Amino acid sequence: MDPNGNIQSEGRAPLAAYEDVAGRLELSLTRPNLKEEDVDAACRKALVYSLGAVVVRPSDVDMAVRILGGASVALASVAGFPHGSSNTGTKLYEGRDLLRRGVKEVNLVVNYGKMLSRQFQHVETEVLQMSESCHQSEAILKLVFESAYLAEDLKNILCKVAKRTEADFVETDSAADLKQLTALCKDLVKIKVSGPSTLEKFQEAYHAGSERYGATDPFAIANEWKQILAAREAAAKQAPAVTG
């Protein structure tokens, strides 16, 4: 990390403005113990912080639409959550229902059982149909998997599936996957990783190739970034003026 609070790397632009961080943060509101008033308050807070997206449970979509409306904070929800084991027809109905109700990003959970059984055509057909539905609605599709369930070769295959089906993102819960996913997806599919709610972890993920960062408390990351920006501004004001 440099003196200005940046983790440096080659190949990606340095993070300089508030939106460079906040606009890449996703607030996860999919935990089963959240009350409606918790979701309501968190969505309103996401607006204040200008986050990139909020991910809500399907039953909370209508409420979240009323709060977020046409704001720059994207509304996302999940299909096939949490383990991707619902049948294809159910998943597709769920995704299309989310789109109809105003969701702009669908997080589709991979069917782990089919992947482990190496039924790749089943998985690809499912993802392709969801991708077509999302893009017809001008929405984004994220292909979600948990790292612990899948060996390296299966992650490689999922990246190929994402590219062939024109999914917009692959999403993992492990920063350890980033090097592999970045090398496989390159510029065709973006990457989202979920992790601890710290600015350092966000920066590490960003410079490893992640375009989005999911957290249960992205506000902590945004606040830490605000403090760094404020310190930079104060230092710039205190610096002696250069005279000719």
N, C-alpha and C positions, 0 to 999 in steps of 0.2 A: 504494500500500500504506500502511495506517495504522500508527501507532506500535506496535500490537499484532501486526503481521505479517499483517493481513488486506488483501486487495484488495477494495475496496468497490464496490458497484454497487447500483442500485435494483432492486427486484423479487424478490430472493432473500434468505433469512435469512442472517445472518452465520454463519460457521463458528466454533463455540464449544467443542465437546467433541472428544475424540479420535475417537470413532466418526463424527463429522460428516465427517471426512476418510477415515479407514481404511475405513469401511463403504461408501465409494463407489469404492474402488480395486479394480482387477482385475489379478491377476498373470497375464501371458501366458507359457505354457510350451509353445508350439507350434513352436519353432525345431527344425530337423531335427538339429542337432548336440548336443542334450541327451541325456545318458545317463539310464537309469532311476533311478540313485541321485541324479542331479541333480533329477529331478522329485519323487522321494520327499522329499528334504530341503527343497525349496522348498514343497511342500504342508504339511509340518509347520511350517515357519516362518510360512506364511500363517495357520495356526491361532493361533500365538503372537501374531501381530500383529492378529488379528481383521479380516482383509481382507473386502471384500464378496464376492469371487469369485475362483476360480482357473480358468483356461482351459487344458485339457490336450489333447494329441493323442488321437484315438480309441483308439489302442492302449494308452494309459496310463490309461484310465478305470477299469478294475477295480482297479488299484493305488490310484488316487486316492480311489475310493469307500471302500476299507478305511481310508484315513488320515482322510478328512474325515467319513465316516459321517454322523451327524445333526447335525453342527456347524452353526453359523450361517454359516460360509463356504460359499457356493454353489459347486457343481461345474458347470462349463460345458465344452462341447467343440464341435468344429466339424463342419459338414457341407458338402460341396462345396468343401472347402479345397484349394488356395488361390485358385483363379480361377473357381470356380462352373461349370466346364464339363462336369461329369459329367451324364448324362441324369437326367431327373426321377425315374424309378423308382429309380435308384441312390441319389440324394440322399435320397429319402423312406425307403428302407430304412435308410440310414446314420443318419438322424435318429431313426427309431423304434427302431433298435437301441441308440442312445445312451440314449434314454429308458428302455428296458427294463433297461438295465444300471445305471441310477441317476443319470444326468445330470439336473440341474434347469434348465439353461439351454442352449439350442441356438443356436449362432452360424452362421446359414445364409449362405453366400457367394452374392451375386448372380451370375447368369450374364451376364458382361459381353458375350459375343458376341451373345446374344439382345437385350440392351439396346441395343447399338450397331446391331443390325439392326432395331431398333424393333419387335421381336416382344413387345410389352408383355403381351399376353394370356397368352403362354406363361409369362412370368415371374410374373405375378399368380396364375395357376393353381398354379404350383409353390409359391409362398409361402403361398397359402391352404391347401393340403393340409398343409404343414408346420405352419402355425399351428394348424390343427385338431388335429393329433397332439399338439403341445405342450400345448395347453390341456386336452385330454382327460386328460393325465398331470399336470396342474397344474404345468406347467413354463413357462418363459419363452422366447420366440423373439426373437432379435436378427437383424435384416436387415443384413448386412455388405457394405460396398463400399469400394473404394480410390478416393480422390478423383481421382487422376491419370487413371483410365480413363474418367471420365464427365464430359460437359459439364453446364452448369448446368441445362439443361432436363431432362436425364435424371435428375438428382438430384431435381428437383421431382416428376417422375413417380414415382420410387421412394418418395417420402414419401406420395404419394397411394395407391400400392399398399400401403404399410405401414398406412395408416389403414383402407383398405377391407378388408384381410385381418386386421385386429386384431393385427398384430405388436406386441410390447411395446416394442421398441427399434429405432431405426435406428443403425447404427454406422459411423463414418467414421474414417479415419486422419489427417484434417486438421482442425486447429482453425479454419482459414479457412472451413470449411463451417458452423460453428456458427450464425452469424447467420441464414443461409438456412434451415437445418434447423429452428431454433427457431421462426422465423416460420411455417413450413409445417406443422410437427407440433403446435405449441402444446401443449395438455395431453393430447392423445389418444395420442401416442406419445413415449416417453422417448428421450433421446439419449445415446449413448456415443461418446467420442472417445478415440483412442489417441495418445500423444505422449511427449515427453521426461520423464524421471523426476525432476522438480523440483516443489517445492511451489508455486512461483510459477505454473508452467504449469498445474498442477491448479486453482489458484484462479481463474486467468483462464478456464479452461474451465467451471468451476462457475458463475461469474457470467455467462458467456455462454449458459448454459442446459443444460450437460451434467449428467446425473445420475450417470453412471459415467465412470471414467477408467482406461484400460488402459495398462499400462506393463510393461516387462521387469524393472524394479526398483522396485516400489511401496514397498519397505521404506525406500528412501532418502527418499521423500516422507513416509512415516509418521514416520520418525526426525526429520526436520526439523520436522514439526508437534509432535512430543513436546517438542522443545527450546523451541519457542515457548510451549507450554502451561506448561512448567516455569518459564520466565522470567516469565510472567504471574503464576504462583502465588507465586514468590519476591518479585516486586514488590508483590503484594498484602499479603504478610506484613510487608514493610518499611514500608509506608505507615503514617503516624501514625494512631492511632485517633482518631476524631471523638468528642469528649466534649460532653455537653450543658452 
